[in-house]
Amino acid sequence: MFGIELSVLAAFIATSFALIISPGPDTLVILRHAINGGRGPGLAAVGGVQLGLVVHTSLSVAGISLIIASTPVLLQGVAVIGAGYLAWIWMQN
């Protein structure tokens, strides 16, 4: 089947399934806000995570991610802005 051994395909499917069902850092952020603040902050965290995913996916589809990744100055700028934002969030707590 397409030159792929069945055992390799089975291992790929099993690994993919394990990665898909395991919670990621966004799930932990949502849980933290929901546990500490209740329903409102939990739903706000869900909205923030989903908005971030929509923006990232939209930019990827538009090809912006490729442009940023292939231009070192832009990539460094995005990294610095992201680090600054994370530091600001951390200082708020």
N, CA, C and O atoms as a GROMACS GRO file, in nm:
protein
  372
    1MET      N    1   0.084  -0.118   0.000
    1MET     CA    2   0.000   0.000   0.000
    1MET      C    3   0.088   0.124   0.000
    1MET      O    4   0.140   0.161   0.105
    2PHE      N    5   0.106   0.187  -0.112
    2PHE     CA    6   0.185   0.308  -0.128
    2PHE      C    7   0.329   0.292  -0.082
    2PHE      O    8   0.395   0.391  -0.052
    3GLY      N    9   0.380   0.170  -0.076
    3GLY     CA   10   0.518   0.147  -0.036
    3GLY      C   11   0.543   0.160   0.113
    3GLY      O   12   0.659   0.171   0.154
    4ILE      N   13   0.438   0.161   0.196
    4ILE     CA   14   0.454   0.174   0.340
    4ILE      C   15   0.421   0.040   0.404
    4ILE      O   16   0.318  -0.021   0.375
    5GLU      N   17   0.511  -0.005   0.492
    5GLU     CA   18   0.485  -0.129   0.562
    5GLU      C   19   0.369  -0.111   0.659
    5GLU      O   20   0.350  -0.003   0.716
    6LEU      N   21   0.294  -0.215   0.677
    6LEU     CA   22   0.177  -0.210   0.765
    6LEU      C   23   0.218  -0.179   0.909
    6LEU      O   24   0.146  -0.106   0.978
    7SER      N   25   0.331  -0.232   0.956
    7SER     CA   26   0.373  -0.207   1.094
    7SER      C   27   0.411  -0.060   1.114
    7SER      O   28   0.386  -0.004   1.221
    8VAL      N   29   0.472   0.002   1.012
    8VAL     CA   30   0.507   0.144   1.021
    8VAL      C   31   0.380   0.229   1.023
    8VAL      O   32   0.370   0.325   1.100
    9LEU      N   33   0.286   0.194   0.940
    9LEU     CA   34   0.159   0.267   0.936
    9LEU      C   35   0.084   0.254   1.068
    9LEU      O   36   0.028   0.351   1.118
   10ALA      N   37   0.083   0.134   1.126
   10ALA     CA   38   0.016   0.112   1.254
   10ALA      C   39   0.083   0.193   1.364
   10ALA      O   40   0.015   0.251   1.449
   11ALA      N   41   0.216   0.197   1.365
   11ALA     CA   42   0.288   0.275   1.465
   11ALA      C   43   0.259   0.424   1.449
   11ALA      O   44   0.242   0.495   1.548
   12PHE      N   45   0.253   0.471   1.325
   12PHE     CA   46   0.221   0.611   1.299
   12PHE      C   47   0.081   0.646   1.349
   12PHE      O   48   0.061   0.749   1.413
   13ILE      N   49  -0.015   0.561   1.320
   13ILE     CA   50  -0.153   0.586   1.362
   13ILE      C   51  -0.164   0.585   1.515
   13ILE      O   52  -0.231   0.670   1.573
   14ALA      N   53  -0.097   0.490   1.580
   14ALA     CA   54  -0.102   0.482   1.727
   14ALA      C   55  -0.038   0.606   1.790
   14ALA      O   56  -0.091   0.662   1.886
   15THR      N   57   0.076   0.648   1.737
   15THR     CA   58   0.143   0.766   1.791
   15THR      C   59   0.060   0.891   1.767
   15THR      O   60   0.048   0.975   1.856
   16SER      N   61   0.003   0.904   1.648
   16SER     CA   62  -0.081   1.019   1.617
   16SER      C   63  -0.202   1.026   1.710
   16SER      O   64  -0.237   1.133   1.759
   17PHE      N   65  -0.264   0.912   1.734
   17PHE     CA   66  -0.379   0.907   1.823
   17PHE      C   67  -0.341   0.950   1.964
   17PHE      O   68  -0.414   1.026   2.028
   18ALA      N   69  -0.227   0.903   2.013
   18ALA     CA   70  -0.182   0.939   2.148
   18ALA      C   71  -0.156   1.089   2.158
   18ALA      O   72  -0.190   1.151   2.259
   19LEU      N   73  -0.096   1.147   2.055
   19LEU     CA   74  -0.070   1.291   2.056
   19LEU      C   75  -0.199   1.372   2.047
   19LEU      O   76  -0.210   1.479   2.108
   20ILE      N   77  -0.294   1.324   1.972
   20ILE     CA   78  -0.419   1.398   1.953
   20ILE      C   79  -0.502   1.401   2.082
   20ILE      O   80  -0.562   1.503   2.114
   21ILE      N   81  -0.506   1.290   2.155
   21ILE     CA   82  -0.592   1.286   2.274
   21ILE      C   83  -0.524   1.341   2.399
   21ILE      O   84  -0.592   1.367   2.498
   22SER      N   85  -0.392   1.361   2.396
   22SER     CA   86  -0.324   1.412   2.515
   22SER      C   87  -0.344   1.564   2.526
   22SER      O   88  -0.341   1.635   2.426
   23PRO      N   89  -0.365   1.612   2.648
   23PRO     CA   90  -0.384   1.756   2.665
   23PRO      C   91  -0.253   1.831   2.642
   23PRO      O   92  -0.145   1.782   2.676
   24GLY      N   93  -0.265   1.948   2.587
   24GLY     CA   94  -0.148   2.031   2.561
   24GLY      C   95  -0.142   2.148   2.657
   24GLY      O   96  -0.222   2.157   2.750
   25PRO      N   97  -0.048   2.239   2.634
   25PRO     CA   98  -0.035   2.353   2.723
   25PRO      C   99  -0.158   2.443   2.722
   25PRO      O  100  -0.191   2.506   2.823
   26ASP      N  101  -0.227   2.450   2.609
   26ASP     CA  102  -0.348   2.534   2.605
   26ASP      C  103  -0.456   2.478   2.697
   26ASP      O  104  -0.530   2.554   2.758
   27THR      N  105  -0.464   2.348   2.706
   27THR     CA  106  -0.562   2.286   2.797
   27THR      C  107  -0.528   2.319   2.942
   27THR      O  108  -0.617   2.345   3.022
   28LEU      N  109  -0.399   2.318   2.974
   28LEU     CA  110  -0.358   2.350   3.111
   28LEU      C  111  -0.386   2.496   3.144
   28LEU      O  112  -0.425   2.527   3.257
   29VAL      N  113  -0.368   2.586   3.049
   29VAL     CA  114  -0.400   2.728   3.071
   29VAL      C  115  -0.549   2.744   3.098
   29VAL      O  116  -0.589   2.816   3.190
   30ILE      N  117  -0.630   2.678   3.018
   30ILE     CA  118  -0.775   2.686   3.036
   30ILE      C  119  -0.816   2.631   3.173
   30ILE      O  120  -0.897   2.692   3.242
   31LEU      N  121  -0.760   2.518   3.210
   31LEU     CA  122  -0.792   2.459   3.340
   31LEU      C  123  -0.751   2.551   3.454
   31LEU      O  124  -0.825   2.566   3.551
   32ARG      N  125  -0.634   2.611   3.443
   32ARG     CA  126  -0.586   2.700   3.549
   32ARG      C  127  -0.682   2.818   3.568
   32ARG      O  128  -0.718   2.852   3.680
   33HIS      N  129  -0.722   2.879   3.456
   33HIS     CA  130  -0.813   2.993   3.466
   33HIS      C  131  -0.950   2.951   3.517
   33HIS      O  132  -1.012   3.024   3.595
   34ALA      N  133  -0.997   2.836   3.474
   34ALA     CA  134  -1.128   2.789   3.519
   34ALA      C  135  -1.128   2.752   3.667
   34ALA      O  136  -1.223   2.781   3.740
   35ILE      N  137  -1.020   2.689   3.712
   35ILE     CA  138  -1.013   2.648   3.853
   35ILE      C  139  -0.995   2.769   3.943
   35ILE      O  140  -1.061   2.779   4.046
   36ASN      N  141  -0.906   2.861   3.906
   36ASN     CA  142  -0.878   2.977   3.990
   36ASN      C  143  -0.986   3.084   3.984
   36ASN      O  144  -1.013   3.150   4.084
   37GLY      N  145  -1.048   3.103   3.866
   37GLY     CA  146  -1.142   3.214   3.853
   37GLY      C  147  -1.286   3.176   3.832
   37GLY      O  148  -1.375   3.258   3.851
   38GLY      N  149  -1.310   3.052   3.794
   38GLY     CA  150  -1.448   3.011   3.771
   38GLY      C  151  -1.483   3.005   3.623
   38GLY      O  152  -1.396   3.004   3.536
   39ARG      N  153  -1.611   3.003   3.598
   39ARG     CA  154  -1.661   2.984   3.462
   39ARG      C  155  -1.623   3.098   3.367
   39ARG      O  156  -1.580   3.072   3.254
   40GLY      N  157  -1.637   3.221   3.410
   40GLY     CA  158  -1.609   3.336   3.323
   40GLY      C  159  -1.465   3.339   3.273
   40GLY      O  160  -1.442   3.342   3.152
   41PRO      N  161  -1.368   3.338   3.364
   41PRO     CA  162  -1.228   3.336   3.319
   41PRO      C  163  -1.193   3.210   3.239
   41PRO      O  164  -1.109   3.214   3.149
   42GLY      N  165  -1.256   3.098   3.272
   42GLY     CA  166  -1.231   2.976   3.196
   42GLY      C  167  -1.279   2.989   3.053
   42GLY      O  168  -1.209   2.949   2.959
   43LEU      N  169  -1.398   3.044   3.036
   43LEU     CA  170  -1.450   3.065   2.900
   43LEU      C  171  -1.370   3.170   2.825
   43LEU      O  172  -1.352   3.160   2.704
   44ALA      N  173  -1.321   3.272   2.896
   44ALA     CA  174  -1.236   3.372   2.832
   44ALA      C  175  -1.106   3.309   2.783
   44ALA      O  176  -1.057   3.342   2.676
   45ALA      N  177  -1.051   3.217   2.863
   45ALA     CA  178  -0.929   3.147   2.821
   45ALA      C  179  -0.956   3.060   2.699
   45ALA      O  180  -0.873   3.054   2.608
   46VAL      N  181  -1.070   2.995   2.696
   46VAL     CA  182  -1.108   2.915   2.579
   46VAL      C  183  -1.116   3.005   2.456
   46VAL      O  184  -1.064   2.971   2.349
   47GLY      N  185  -1.181   3.119   2.471
   47GLY     CA  186  -1.192   3.213   2.359
   47GLY      C  187  -1.056   3.262   2.311
   47GLY      O  188  -1.033   3.272   2.191
   48GLY      N  189  -0.966   3.292   2.404
   48GLY     CA  190  -0.833   3.337   2.368
   48GLY      C  191  -0.754   3.231   2.294
   48GLY      O  192  -0.688   3.260   2.194
   49VAL      N  193  -0.761   3.109   2.343
   49VAL     CA  194  -0.690   2.998   2.276
   49VAL      C  195  -0.745   2.977   2.136
   49VAL      O  196  -0.669   2.960   2.041
   50GLN      N  197  -0.877   2.976   2.123
   50GLN     CA  198  -0.938   2.953   1.992
   50GLN      C  199  -0.908   3.067   1.896
   50GLN      O  200  -0.884   3.044   1.777
   51LEU      N  201  -0.911   3.190   1.945
   51LEU     CA  202  -0.878   3.305   1.860
   51LEU      C  203  -0.733   3.295   1.811
   51LEU      O  204  -0.705   3.322   1.695
   52GLY      N  205  -0.643   3.256   1.900
   52GLY     CA  206  -0.504   3.238   1.860
   52GLY      C  207  -0.490   3.130   1.753
   52GLY      O  208  -0.412   3.147   1.658
   53LEU      N  209  -0.563   3.022   1.767
   53LEU     CA  210  -0.557   2.916   1.666
   53LEU      C  211  -0.612   2.961   1.532
   53LEU      O  212  -0.558   2.927   1.427
   54VAL      N  213  -0.721   3.038   1.536
   54VAL     CA  214  -0.780   3.089   1.411
   54VAL      C  215  -0.684   3.184   1.341
   54VAL      O  216  -0.666   3.177   1.220
   55VAL      N  217  -0.622   3.274   1.418
   55VAL     CA  218  -0.526   3.370   1.358
   55VAL      C  219  -0.408   3.295   1.299
   55VAL      O  220  -0.369   3.321   1.185
   56HIS      N  221  -0.351   3.202   1.374
   56HIS     CA  222  -0.235   3.128   1.325
   56HIS      C  223  -0.269   3.048   1.200
   56HIS      O  224  -0.192   3.047   1.104
   57THR      N  225  -0.383   2.980   1.202
   57THR     CA  226  -0.423   2.901   1.086
   57THR      C  227  -0.449   2.990   0.966
   57THR      O  228  -0.409   2.957   0.854
   58SER      N  229  -0.515   3.102   0.987
   58SER     CA  230  -0.543   3.195   0.876
   58SER      C  231  -0.414   3.249   0.814
   58SER      O  232  -0.401   3.256   0.692
   59LEU      N  233  -0.319   3.287   0.899
   59LEU     CA  234  -0.191   3.337   0.848
   59LEU      C  235  -0.113   3.227   0.776
   59LEU      O  236  -0.047   3.253   0.676
   60SER      N  237  -0.123   3.106   0.826
   60SER     CA  238  -0.055   2.995   0.759
   60SER      C  239  -0.114   2.969   0.621
   60SER      O  240  -0.041   2.948   0.524
   61VAL      N  241  -0.245   2.971   0.614
   61VAL     CA  242  -0.311   2.949   0.486
   61VAL      C  243  -0.276   3.060   0.388
   61VAL      O  244  -0.261   3.035   0.268
   62ALA      N  245  -0.264   3.181   0.438
   62ALA     CA  246  -0.230   3.295   0.353
   62ALA      C  247  -0.084   3.296   0.312
   62ALA      O  248  -0.045   3.375   0.226
   63GLY      N  249  -0.002   3.211   0.371
   63GLY     CA  250   0.139   3.204   0.335
   63GLY      C  251   0.227   3.296   0.415
   63GLY      O  252   0.347   3.305   0.388
   64ILE      N  253   0.172   3.366   0.512
   64ILE     CA  254   0.249   3.459   0.592
   64ILE      C  255   0.354   3.385   0.676
   64ILE      O  256   0.465   3.434   0.694
   65SER      N  257   0.320   3.268   0.725
   65SER     CA  258   0.414   3.192   0.807
   65SER      C  259   0.540   3.158   0.727
   65SER      O  260   0.650   3.163   0.780
   66LEU      N  261   0.523   3.123   0.600
   66LEU     CA  262   0.638   3.091   0.515
   66LEU      C  263   0.726   3.214   0.495
   66LEU      O  264   0.849   3.204   0.500
   67ILE      N  265   0.664   3.328   0.474
   67ILE     CA  266   0.741   3.452   0.456
   67ILE      C  267   0.818   3.486   0.583
   67ILE      O  268   0.936   3.521   0.577
   68ILE      N  269   0.752   3.478   0.698
   68ILE     CA  270   0.817   3.509   0.825
   68ILE      C  271   0.929   3.410   0.852
   68ILE      O  272   1.038   3.451   0.894
   69ALA      N  273   0.905   3.282   0.830
   69ALA     CA  274   1.007   3.180   0.856
   69ALA      C  275   1.127   3.194   0.764
   69ALA      O  276   1.239   3.160   0.804
   70SER      N  277   1.107   3.244   0.643
   70SER     CA  278   1.219   3.255   0.549
   70SER      C  279   1.293   3.387   0.561
   70SER      O  280   1.395   3.406   0.494
   71THR      N  281   1.245   3.480   0.643
   71THR     CA  282   1.311   3.608   0.664
   71THR      C  283   1.358   3.615   0.809
   71THR      O  284   1.276   3.636   0.899
   72PRO      N  285   1.489   3.598   0.832
   72PRO     CA  286   1.540   3.592   0.970
   72PRO      C  287   1.504   3.715   1.055
   72PRO      O  288   1.477   3.701   1.174
   73VAL      N  289   1.504   3.833   0.996
   73VAL     CA  290   1.474   3.953   1.075
   73VAL      C  291   1.328   3.950   1.122
   73VAL      O  292   1.300   3.982   1.238
   74LEU      N  293   1.237   3.912   1.035
   74LEU     CA  294   1.096   3.903   1.074
   74LEU      C  295   1.075   3.795   1.179
   74LEU      O  296   1.001   3.814   1.275
   75LEU      N  297   1.141   3.681   1.160
   75LEU     CA  298   1.128   3.571   1.255
   75LEU      C  299   1.179   3.614   1.393
   75LEU      O  300   1.115   3.585   1.495
   76GLN      N  301   1.292   3.681   1.397
   76GLN     CA  302   1.347   3.729   1.524
   76GLN      C  303   1.253   3.833   1.587
   76GLN      O  304   1.233   3.833   1.708
   77GLY      N  305   1.196   3.920   1.504
   77GLY     CA  306   1.103   4.020   1.556
   77GLY      C  307   0.980   3.957   1.618
   77GLY      O  308   0.936   3.998   1.725
   78VAL      N  309   0.924   3.857   1.551
   78VAL     CA  310   0.806   3.788   1.605
   78VAL      C  311   0.844   3.717   1.735
   78VAL      O  312   0.765   3.717   1.830
   79ALA      N  313   0.962   3.657   1.741
   79ALA     CA  314   1.005   3.589   1.863
   79ALA      C  315   1.021   3.687   1.979
   79ALA      O  316   0.981   3.657   2.091
   80VAL      N  317   1.079   3.803   1.952
   80VAL     CA  318   1.098   3.904   2.058
   80VAL      C  319   0.963   3.957   2.106
   80VAL      O  320   0.941   3.972   2.226
   81ILE      N  321   0.874   3.986   2.014
   81ILE     CA  322   0.741   4.034   2.052
   81ILE      C  323   0.667   3.927   2.133
   81ILE      O  324   0.604   3.959   2.234
   82GLY      N  325   0.676   3.802   2.090
   82GLY     CA  326   0.611   3.694   2.164
   82GLY      C  327   0.670   3.677   2.303
   82GLY      O  328   0.596   3.656   2.399
   83ALA      N  329   0.802   3.686   2.315
   83ALA     CA  330   0.867   3.674   2.446
   83ALA      C  331   0.826   3.789   2.536
   83ALA      O  332   0.803   3.770   2.656
   84GLY      N  333   0.819   3.909   2.479
   84GLY     CA  334   0.776   4.024   2.558
   84GLY      C  335   0.633   4.009   2.607
   84GLY      O  336   0.602   4.044   2.721
   85TYR      N  337   0.547   3.957   2.521
   85TYR     CA  338   0.407   3.935   2.560
   85TYR      C  339   0.397   3.830   2.670
   85TYR      O  340   0.322   3.848   2.766
   86LEU      N  341   0.473   3.722   2.657
   86LEU     CA  342   0.471   3.620   2.762
   86LEU      C  343   0.524   3.673   2.894
   86LEU      O  344   0.472   3.639   3.000
   87ALA      N  345   0.628   3.756   2.888
   87ALA     CA  346   0.681   3.817   3.010
   87ALA      C  347   0.577   3.909   3.074
   87ALA      O  348   0.562   3.912   3.196
   88TRP      N  349   0.505   3.984   2.991
   88TRP     CA  350   0.402   4.073   3.042
   88TRP      C  351   0.290   3.993   3.109
   88TRP      O  352   0.242   4.031   3.216
   89ILE      N  353   0.249   3.883   3.045
   89ILE     CA  354   0.145   3.799   3.105
   89ILE      C  355   0.192   3.743   3.239
   89ILE      O  356   0.118   3.740   3.337
   90TRP      N  357   0.319   3.698   3.242
   90TRP     CA  358   0.372   3.638   3.364
   90TRP      C  359   0.375   3.742   3.476
   90TRP      O  360   0.348   3.710   3.592
   91MET      N  361   0.408   3.865   3.443
   91MET     CA  362   0.417   3.970   3.545
   91MET      C  363   0.279   4.010   3.596
   91MET      O  364   0.267   4.064   3.706
   92GLN      N  365   0.174   3.984   3.519
   92GLN     CA  366   0.038   4.017   3.562
   92GLN      C  367  -0.011   3.924   3.672
   92GLN      O  368  -0.100   3.960   3.748
   93ASN      N  369   0.046   3.805   3.680
   93ASN     CA  370   0.000   3.707   3.780
   93ASN      C  371   0.080   3.716   3.902
   93ASN      O  372   0.056   3.641   3.997
   0.00000   0.00000   0.00000
